[in-house]
Amino acid sequence: MHVTLSQQISNFKSLVANNVNAIRLAANHSWCHINLNQREPSIIHDYFIGKNGSGIPILNQFIAPLFLPDGYEVKFAGVFCHGHPQVTPMQGQVHANTRSRMVSDCELGDLHLVFAFLDQQKNLRNQRAILFQAKKKPKKGTLDRIDNDNQACLYERADSFDYTTLLAGQSRNMPIGRAREKALHYLFCGKHPVTTSSATAPARMDFGELLLRFMLDSEGLFFEPSTANGYRRWSHINRDLLGEVSKATAQGARRGDISSLLSHFNDFTDPTEFFLSKDGGVSTLLVIVKDTKLPA
């Protein structure tokens, strides 16, 4: 029987739907022994390294095995980045006749959540992502807004931005409409349960629900990983960030693309290989799915 990408992705999503409670519970539990009294970067760091038996190892221990009997090898991995790209939120699209600075410079994001669906030869076949600003708590008087006006402007209103670090002098357009709603989120990590909300369609949910929806493809936005079809808004931003983060691997230092990053982590027989660290970029949490039935 001919196996297609769309069929296999649909089958995977059906398995996710059949394991709703287990996925949500494990994802929320993965934060339980993280010290949330620290600053946001330290919280994310401890989650990535699995401190106190929490974080990414919990996802690999309790979520990944749910899919193995049906031929899907799942692995969670992370690259923690020290120092994040600074950008200037701008009014007006890139190449518009008039563009103007909206607010002062701010961080592009604190956490980059990436889903990668691979075929049996480990070729990347489908991918999507969410970019988060992380805060200890919501803005006073709200449940799902942040109190940094510059970052809020970038995620909620800016048409584009200019890099001031990482790729200084280059400009990128922001996603718009429903795409922006799926792509840009806030993460509130100051107390349990850790929660999230879309930046432009406020709807606060716990991290377990967010990860569940992400795996079901109801959250997160598709991006094109290569330049074959040109650069488009969200694809361009993801290419920038994954190209930089991939430099944490020796292979990535030469290639600078997502394939080198995935190659470092996609040994599904080694659950201990789940963490890297580097200077610069946005800390990246990978959800890697290898379909052992999908031909190249």
Disulfide bonds with the S-S distance in Angstrom:
none
